[in-house]
Amino acid sequence: MPPKKKKGKGKKKGKKGKKDEAKEEDKFKKTAREIEILKDHLAHRNEIARRSQAAAVDAREKCNQAEDLLKEQQNEQKNISADLTRQYKTMQTELGIHVHQLEAEVGHLRQQLSHTQQELQSTKLAKERMEIEKNEKISNLEMRIDGMEGAYERVLTEALDSLVGKIETTKSKWEGESVVIQEQNKKTLLEFGLNHLDI
């Protein structure tokens, strides 16, 4: 509200009062304008504050969502890590068992190989002994065969010589008897009037 006018006693006081009044009115208007400007600034600041609060709420919600997502990912990562650890331990256990089985199998195969090598060595020695014995027997048999060949040759030669002698003796005997028989036959044929040359 404008200030109240003071009643003056003279013209000078009236003019001075008007000037003061004008000044007061200018101040009032200026103050009113400043108030309006401040109200506009305040409204603008309030709008900014409201937007900032909305943005803060939105950012807080996004932050909460991000935290929830992070927690979910951390839980999932923890579960995956636990599952991988379990799988690793299982695989390690299975691998240990497999390695133990392979070591046992290798030991068994080495034992079999050693036993087989011993058997092979024994077989080789037995074969060499058999080879030596066989060669000795063959040598002995060849010697005996050579001896028997000589003996058979002598026996055969003696038998053939004896047979030839007997044949010669028998031949001489048969030739003599043959001549006698032929003479007897000639005589018999002549007695019957036949000539042995015609027969």
URGI-V918304 format. One line per field, one symbol per residue. phi: phi as a letter, one per 40 degrees, with the letter a starting at -180 (. if undefined). psi: psi as a letter, one per 40 degrees, with the letter a starting at -180 (. if undefined). A space follows every 10 residues. Layout:
phi=???
psi=???
//
This chain:
phi=.ccccccbcb cccccccccc cccccccccc cccccccccc cccccccccc cccccccccc cccccccccc cccccccccc cccccccccc cccccccccc cccccccccc cccccccccc cccccccccc cccccccccc cccccdcccc cccccccccc cccccccccc cccccccccc cccccccccc ccgbbcccc
psi=iiiihihiei dddddddddd dddddddddd dddddddddd dddddddddd dddddddddd dddddddddd dddddddddd dddddddddd dddddddddd dddddddddd dddddddddd dddddddddd dddddddddd dddddddddd dddddddddd dddddddddd dddddddddd dddddddddd defihdde.
//
